Amino acid sequence: MRNVAVVGFAQRQMKEFDGSPTMVELLVPLFAELYEQTGFTRKDIGFWCSGSSDYLAGRSFSFVSAVDAIGALPPVNESHVEMDAAWALYEAWLKIQTGEIDTALVYGFGKSSAGTLRRTLALQLDPYTMTPLWPDTVSLAGLQARLGLEAGLWDEKAMAEVALRSLSDAERNEYAVRSGGSSIDDLLARPLYADPLRKHDCAPVTDGAAAIILAADDRASDASETPAWITGFAHNIDPLHLGARDLTRAPSAAAAGSAAGVEGVEVAELHAPFSHQELILREELGLGANVKINPSGGALTSNPMFSAGLIRIGEAAAAISRGDAGRTLGHATAGPLLQQNLVCVMEGAH
């Protein structure tokens, strides 16, 4: 196996949509930031891979227009996945492992504000028995949270503790200032949004994009003084039909974590769009009280579709680059209610 590292990470997340830019306008400055971080130019990138959704954009092959951000000439080696760009990162990592390339730039983007997000995401459900009912994502998450509450796996206080930790740093997250409330009691006093969820339990609708550069061996060392070396990378999937699995668990997360090797991680960036889902993931991944969870704020502060998972990996890598941790975990989820899970473990030395 080749040694591969994250050597650059850039993102932009927006919860204010007045004059929201196009995806090309979002991506061009992100690519420029990555070139500045690594010293690479466009010609140094051996492979490009993106993650987005035609359903979210409302048109076929919508990712093609975003390729304009790369530039027309010379032609590039490019690919795309119709899901979170964390899976595009996995494809790029595999491409590097083949020896065909030494570097890759991965990016993801989505404009959640362009349509009715909660309804659009019903299209990922079973097309015969679930999608025709058009159950929205928040209502489904409410059912999942209720199952856990009734089974005694967590309580509303535990959910509020997750939300408070994510929203408590006003300097990091303006949403906390606007939403008010500075204690568990304040959060629990808020009205229900989708019983038993309150608004702070749910990720906000967010537009945004993110990009990561991967590099192998000496190319990584040349591009960064503190590369975040990938030591484990895996993803697994649970049954799609909601009646075919225990919704209070996520076996695919446990399997991915076991394959990636999560022992000894100091920081874990978990892609949990709802507060109770963080509780599920912590249990499935075996993360103890000594592991710092979502120091970036996580998806409860902003959740740009199809790049939020990539952002979790980027934030975990950034913790290594800043010297905040020596071993970190980045997690991404896709599908309804933690159906698909990906885990990327990184270290500051290899």
C-alpha positions as CSV (number, residue, x, y, z in Angstrom):
1,M,0.0,0.0,0.0
2,R,1.2,3.5,-0.9
3,N,1.5,6.2,1.8
4,V,-1.2,8.8,1.0
5,A,-1.9,12.0,2.9
6,V,-4.3,14.9,2.9
7,V,-2.1,17.9,2.2
8,G,-4.7,20.6,1.5
9,F,-8.2,21.4,2.6
10,A,-10.5,24.3,1.8
11,Q,-14.2,24.9,2.4
12,R,-17.0,27.4,2.3
13,Q,-20.3,26.9,4.1
14,M,-23.3,29.3,3.9
15,K,-26.5,29.5,5.8
16,E,-27.4,32.9,4.3
17,F,-28.7,32.6,0.8
18,D,-29.1,36.2,-0.4
19,G,-27.2,36.3,-3.7
20,S,-25.9,32.7,-3.2
21,P,-23.1,32.1,-5.8
22,T,-23.1,29.4,-8.4
23,M,-21.0,26.3,-7.8
24,V,-18.3,27.4,-10.1
25,E,-18.1,30.7,-8.2
26,L,-17.7,28.7,-5.0
27,L,-15.1,26.3,-6.3
28,V,-12.7,28.6,-8.1
29,P,-11.5,30.3,-4.9
30,L,-11.3,27.0,-3.1
31,F,-9.0,25.5,-5.8
32,A,-6.9,28.7,-5.6
33,E,-6.6,28.3,-1.8
34,L,-5.5,24.7,-2.2
35,Y,-2.8,25.7,-4.8
36,E,-1.5,28.3,-2.3
37,Q,-1.5,25.8,0.5
38,T,0.4,23.1,-1.4
39,G,2.5,25.0,-3.9
40,F,0.8,22.9,-6.6
41,T,-0.6,24.2,-9.9
42,R,-3.4,22.8,-11.9
43,K,-0.8,20.8,-13.9
44,D,0.4,19.0,-10.8
45,I,-3.0,17.4,-10.2
46,G,-3.1,13.8,-11.7
47,F,-6.8,13.1,-11.0
48,W,-10.0,15.1,-10.2
49,C,-13.0,13.6,-8.6
50,S,-16.2,15.3,-7.4
51,G,-19.3,14.5,-5.4
52,S,-22.8,16.1,-5.9
53,S,-26.4,15.2,-6.8
54,D,-28.4,15.8,-9.9
55,Y,-31.6,15.4,-7.8
56,L,-30.5,18.3,-5.6
57,A,-29.6,20.5,-8.6
58,G,-32.8,19.6,-10.5
59,R,-31.1,18.8,-13.8
60,S,-29.2,15.9,-15.4
61,F,-25.4,15.9,-15.4
62,S,-25.3,19.0,-13.3
63,F,-21.7,18.2,-12.2
64,V,-20.5,18.9,-15.8
65,S,-21.0,22.6,-15.3
66,A,-18.9,22.6,-12.2
67,V,-16.0,21.2,-14.2
68,D,-15.7,24.7,-15.6
69,A,-14.0,25.6,-12.3
70,I,-11.1,23.3,-13.3
71,G,-10.5,25.0,-16.6
72,A,-10.9,23.9,-20.2
73,L,-7.3,23.3,-21.3
74,P,-5.4,21.1,-21.0
75,P,-7.9,18.2,-20.6
76,V,-7.9,16.5,-17.2
77,N,-8.5,13.0,-15.9
78,E,-11.9,13.5,-14.1
79,S,-14.5,11.4,-12.4
80,H,-17.7,11.9,-10.3
81,V,-19.8,10.1,-7.7
82,E,-23.5,10.8,-7.1
83,M,-23.1,11.1,-3.4
84,D,-21.1,12.9,-0.7
85,A,-17.6,13.8,-1.9
86,A,-16.1,11.7,0.9
87,W,-16.8,8.7,-1.4
88,A,-15.1,10.6,-4.2
89,L,-12.1,10.9,-1.8
90,Y,-12.2,7.1,-1.4
91,E,-12.2,6.7,-5.2
92,A,-9.2,9.1,-5.5
93,W,-7.3,7.3,-2.8
94,L,-7.9,4.0,-4.6
95,K,-6.7,5.6,-7.9
96,I,-3.5,6.6,-6.2
97,Q,-3.0,3.1,-4.8
98,T,-3.0,1.7,-8.4
99,G,0.1,3.7,-9.1
100,E,-1.4,5.5,-12.1
101,I,-1.2,8.9,-10.3
102,D,0.5,10.6,-7.4
103,T,-1.9,13.4,-6.7
104,A,-5.6,14.1,-6.7
105,L,-8.0,16.9,-6.0
106,V,-11.4,16.0,-4.7
107,Y,-14.3,18.4,-4.3
108,G,-18.0,18.3,-3.4
109,F,-20.8,20.9,-3.7
110,G,-24.5,21.3,-3.2
111,K,-27.1,24.1,-3.1
112,S,-29.6,22.9,-0.6
113,S,-31.5,26.2,-0.8
114,A,-32.3,25.6,-4.5
115,G,-35.4,23.4,-3.7
116,T,-37.3,21.7,-1.0
117,L,-34.5,19.7,0.6
118,R,-36.5,17.6,3.0
119,R,-38.8,16.4,0.1
120,T,-35.9,16.0,-2.3
121,L,-34.1,13.6,0.0
122,A,-37.1,11.3,0.0
123,L,-35.9,10.2,-3.4
124,Q,-33.1,8.2,-1.8
125,L,-35.6,5.9,-0.1
126,D,-36.9,2.6,-1.3
127,P,-38.7,3.6,-4.6
128,Y,-41.5,1.1,-4.3
129,T,-42.7,1.3,-0.7
130,M,-41.2,4.5,0.8
131,T,-40.6,7.3,-1.7
132,P,-44.3,7.3,-2.9
133,L,-45.2,8.3,0.7
134,W,-42.7,11.2,0.6
135,P,-41.6,11.0,4.2
136,D,-39.2,13.9,4.9
137,T,-35.8,13.6,6.5
138,V,-36.6,15.4,9.7
139,S,-39.7,13.3,10.4
140,L,-37.8,10.1,9.7
141,A,-35.1,11.2,12.1
142,G,-37.8,12.0,14.7
143,L,-39.0,8.4,14.4
144,Q,-35.4,7.2,14.9
145,A,-34.9,9.4,17.9
146,R,-38.2,8.2,19.4
147,L,-37.2,4.6,19.0
148,G,-34.0,5.2,21.0
149,L,-35.8,7.2,23.7
150,E,-38.4,4.4,24.1
151,A,-35.7,1.8,24.3
152,G,-33.8,3.7,26.9
153,L,-30.7,4.1,24.8
154,W,-30.6,7.9,25.3
155,D,-32.7,10.6,26.7
156,E,-33.6,14.2,25.6
157,K,-30.9,15.6,28.0
158,A,-28.2,13.5,26.2
159,M,-29.4,14.9,22.9
160,A,-29.4,18.4,24.2
161,E,-25.8,18.0,25.5
162,V,-24.7,17.1,22.0
163,A,-26.4,20.1,20.5
164,L,-25.1,22.5,23.2
165,R,-21.5,21.3,22.7
166,S,-21.9,21.9,18.9
167,L,-23.5,25.3,19.2
168,S,-21.8,26.7,22.3
169,D,-18.8,28.5,20.7
170,A,-20.3,31.8,19.6
171,E,-17.0,32.8,17.9
172,R,-17.0,29.7,15.8
173,N,-20.7,29.6,15.1
174,E,-23.0,32.6,14.6
175,Y,-26.0,30.3,14.6
176,A,-25.6,29.9,18.4
177,V,-25.8,33.7,18.9
178,R,-29.0,34.0,16.8
179,S,-30.6,30.9,18.4
180,G,-30.1,31.9,22.0
181,G,-29.9,29.6,25.0
182,S,-26.7,28.8,26.9
183,S,-27.7,25.8,29.0
184,I,-29.3,22.3,28.8
185,D,-32.4,23.6,30.4
186,D,-32.6,26.5,27.9
187,L,-32.5,24.0,25.0
188,L,-35.0,21.6,26.6
189,A,-37.4,24.5,27.1
190,R,-37.6,25.2,23.4
191,P,-40.7,24.0,21.5
192,L,-40.7,20.7,19.6
193,Y,-40.1,20.8,15.9
194,A,-40.7,17.2,14.9
195,D,-41.4,15.3,18.1
196,P,-39.1,14.5,19.9
197,L,-36.7,16.7,17.9
198,R,-36.2,20.4,18.5
199,K,-34.6,22.7,15.9
200,H,-31.2,22.6,17.6
201,D,-31.3,18.8,17.2
202,C,-31.4,19.2,13.4
203,A,-28.7,20.3,11.0
204,P,-29.6,23.6,9.3
205,V,-30.1,23.9,5.5
206,T,-26.7,24.9,4.2
207,D,-25.2,25.7,0.8
208,G,-21.5,25.1,0.3
209,A,-18.5,23.3,-1.2
210,A,-15.3,21.8,0.0
211,A,-12.1,20.5,-1.6
212,I,-9.2,18.3,-0.5
213,I,-5.8,17.5,-2.2
214,L,-4.3,14.0,-1.7
215,A,-0.7,13.2,-2.4
216,A,1.4,10.1,-2.2
217,D,4.9,9.5,-0.6
218,D,7.4,12.3,-1.4
219,R,4.8,14.4,-3.2
220,A,2.9,14.7,0.1
221,S,6.0,15.7,2.0
222,D,6.9,18.3,-0.6
223,A,3.4,19.8,-0.5
224,S,3.0,20.0,3.3
225,E,5.2,20.2,6.4
226,T,2.5,18.3,8.4
227,P,0.7,15.9,6.1
228,A,-2.2,14.0,7.5
229,W,-1.3,10.4,6.5
230,I,-4.2,8.1,5.9
231,T,-3.7,4.9,7.9
232,G,-7.2,3.4,7.5
233,F,-10.0,4.0,5.0
234,A,-13.2,1.9,4.7
235,H,-16.9,2.2,4.0
236,N,-19.9,-0.1,4.5
237,I,-23.6,-0.2,3.9
238,D,-26.7,-1.3,5.7
239,P,-30.1,-2.3,4.1
240,L,-31.9,0.5,2.4
241,H,-35.4,-0.5,3.5
242,L,-36.1,1.1,6.9
243,G,-38.0,-2.0,8.1
244,A,-35.1,-4.3,7.4
245,R,-32.8,-2.9,10.1
246,D,-32.7,-1.7,13.7
247,L,-32.8,2.1,13.3
248,T,-31.2,2.7,16.7
249,R,-28.0,1.1,15.4
250,A,-25.6,1.5,12.5
251,P,-23.7,-1.8,12.0
252,S,-22.1,-0.4,8.8
253,A,-20.4,2.3,10.9
254,A,-19.0,-0.3,13.3
255,A,-17.8,-2.4,10.4
256,A,-16.1,0.6,8.7
257,G,-14.5,1.7,12.0
258,S,-13.2,-1.8,12.6
259,A,-11.7,-2.0,9.2
260,A,-10.1,1.4,9.3
261,G,-8.8,0.9,12.9
262,V,-10.1,3.6,15.2
263,E,-8.2,2.7,18.2
264,G,-6.2,5.6,19.7
265,V,-7.9,8.4,17.9
266,E,-7.8,11.7,19.8
267,V,-10.3,13.7,17.7
268,A,-13.3,12.4,15.8
269,E,-15.2,14.5,13.3
270,L,-18.6,12.7,13.0
271,H,-21.1,13.5,10.2
272,A,-24.2,13.4,12.4
273,P,-27.0,15.6,10.9
274,F,-29.2,15.0,14.0
275,S,-28.1,15.1,17.7
276,H,-29.1,11.5,18.5
277,Q,-27.2,10.2,15.5
278,E,-23.9,11.3,17.1
279,L,-24.9,9.2,20.1
280,I,-25.4,6.2,17.8
281,L,-22.1,6.7,16.0
282,R,-20.1,7.1,19.2
283,E,-21.4,3.8,20.4
284,E,-20.9,2.0,17.1
285,L,-17.3,3.3,16.7
286,G,-16.4,2.7,20.3
287,L,-15.3,6.2,21.0
288,G,-14.7,6.8,24.7
289,A,-15.0,9.9,26.8
290,N,-11.3,10.8,26.1
291,V,-12.0,11.4,22.4
292,K,-12.8,14.9,21.4
293,I,-16.0,14.9,19.2
294,N,-16.6,17.5,16.5
295,P,-14.4,20.4,17.7
296,S,-15.4,22.1,14.5
297,G,-19.0,22.1,15.5
298,G,-20.0,19.3,13.2
299,A,-23.1,19.0,10.9
300,L,-25.4,20.6,13.6
301,T,-23.7,24.0,12.8
302,S,-23.8,23.6,9.0
303,N,-24.5,20.7,6.7
304,P,-23.9,21.4,3.0
305,M,-25.2,18.5,1.1
306,F,-22.7,16.3,-0.6
307,S,-19.7,18.0,0.9
308,A,-20.5,17.8,4.7
309,G,-18.8,14.3,4.9
310,L,-15.7,15.5,3.0
311,I,-15.6,18.5,5.4
312,R,-15.5,16.1,8.4
313,I,-12.4,14.4,6.9
314,G,-10.9,17.8,6.1
315,E,-11.5,19.1,9.6
316,A,-9.9,15.9,11.1
317,A,-6.9,16.3,8.8
318,A,-6.7,20.0,9.8
319,A,-6.5,19.1,13.4
320,I,-3.3,17.1,12.6
321,S,-1.9,20.0,10.5
322,R,-2.4,22.5,13.3
323,G,-0.8,20.1,15.8
324,D,-4.0,19.7,17.8
325,A,-3.9,15.9,17.6
326,G,-1.7,13.1,16.4
327,R,-4.4,10.7,15.3
328,T,-7.8,11.6,14.1
329,L,-10.9,10.2,12.5
330,G,-13.1,11.6,9.8
331,H,-16.6,10.1,9.2
332,A,-19.2,10.6,6.5
333,T,-22.7,9.2,6.2
334,A,-25.1,8.9,3.2
335,G,-28.5,7.4,2.6
336,P,-31.4,7.6,5.1
337,L,-30.8,7.4,8.8
338,L,-27.1,6.5,8.8
339,Q,-27.6,3.8,6.2
340,Q,-24.1,4.2,4.7
341,N,-21.0,5.0,6.6
342,L,-17.4,5.8,5.7
343,V,-14.4,6.2,8.1
344,C,-11.0,7.7,7.4
345,V,-8.3,7.5,10.1
346,M,-5.2,9.8,9.8
347,E,-2.0,10.3,11.6
348,G,0.7,13.0,11.7
349,A,3.5,10.5,11.1
350,H,3.7,7.3,9.1
